[in-house]
Amino acid sequence: MGHTSKMFFIAGAALSLTGTAFSAETPDTSTDTSRAYAAEVTADTAARTSLAAPKASNGLTITDGSGNFSMRIGGLLQFRYTADFRSGSTANTTPAPASGGGLTGQDKATIGFSMPRAQLYFAGMAGSPELTYYIQGDFLSNSVNPTFNPPNPAGTYLSSSNNGNFQLEDAFVKYAFDNNWDVRFGQFKLPILYEDLIGDGYQQAIDRSFTTDVYRQMRSQGIQVGYTADTFRVLGAFSDGWRSQNTDYNNPNESDYAVTFRIDGKFAGDWNQWNQFSSWQNSQFAAFLGGAINWQQGGRTGTPGDAQTNLNQGNYLLWTIDGSIKGNGWNLYGAFIGSNARTLNTAAGAGANLNSYGWQLQGGWFATNQIELYGRYDALYACRQIGGTGAQLSPRCWNFLTFGGNYYLFPESQTAKISADIVIGLNKDQNLQAINFQGNASTGQFIPGSTVAAPDTNAGVLGSPKAGEIALRCQFQLLF
């Protein structure tokens, strides 16, 4: 590492050590989806939410005189400094790092500030505590590349940076029945991956793992039915499919239909402990085990080009098994994920299929009631050959380590915290995007690496043709 790179690294590390201690206490808050339920919603109703809602204290709440109508307004701000260091060839004068095109000497150190999230949400009840609503959007300013979905007809990407423009994320209505059943409809996260269901402001690390970023469900439009008992919870959804947010019913990014099921078992503790990874000091022991499956079919209805647009227009299977245990100031979480992407045969070329897998192990420990240390290992593996095309993946294994810590300005509250961590890519990772693939509408061929997952500035790693990429991240979070 050159002298200039070292100076940037030191500057980033120094930033992570700044902060001022405060002594106050704020109640727990819930995930981004469970924040939908106003503080006035009764405890019995809150216990039947799809993500069990703890004490909903964040935000400003407005109610009418009868108490039957309410609106809570809140949000999330994250301000981040990242210093990324890569290795590569200095001979390439016009590199394309995301596609493995090489790095210039200037590209080897990339540093700067960002605002990965600036969210606002509106939540409350309408007419009675049983009927609730939730709307959330984000003034997106990060530079996450389009992840796995192709351009929509307007030529823009569903998941790309939009330069600070407001983009709708969640918009749904939910009704909770008296017999532990509930139903929601609108746009929301499908109940698949546990780490994605945990809200943006309630992650333990600065951001989600690469494994989750590759497979995460994001949002869809559909209907979900849930049943919550004392020891288990079952969720089922019928929707437009994986990553189909903000689309009309004839959009080629949608599957013909998708079905999703998730079941969670609680062996000890309280459902509220499910809503975040961290476990405060003096917390009771909790244990959870869950699993989910999503299957969708596409390309058999709609416009003729649907079958050649993306994997949503073939058949896609995504499944996971995950578990979490928590105790007095410590937590441990693990997950295993599998997928099969199968595109349709077309007149222009043969279809393709690919099996891939991911796993993650993460744990944290509170040294004091305000200082938390954590570590994470996550990995991805893809079968060598993409069936139906003869294409070979190289590399096909990716491994990442993350170590860091959080300083909570208010004990036992995610409201305000200062975080710092380091992400290490153990393999060359510029071809990480090959895990999921999409079709080329002009040729009908399905190409590995045609969907970009690196660079992913939220996950920290930009993509390097050599192993050993390092990203240092420092962040201040305000959840209000």
Beta strands, then each sheet from edge to edge (+ up, - down):
strand 1: 60-63
strand 2: 70-85
strand 3: 109-125
strand 4: 131-139
strand 5: 166-176
strand 6: 181-189
strand 7: 219-228
strand 8: 232-239
strand 9: 257-268
strand 10: 286-297
strand 11: 315-326
strand 12: 330-342
strand 13: 353-366
strand 14: 371-382
strand 15: 385-386
strand 16: 391-392
strand 17: 397-408
strand 18: 416-425
strand 19: 438-439
strand 20: 446-447
strand 21: 469-479
sheet 1: 1+ 2- 3+ 4- 5+ 6- 7+ 8- 9+ 10- 11+ 12- 13+ 14- 17+ 18- 21+
sheet 2: 15+ 16-
sheet 3: 19+ 20-
end
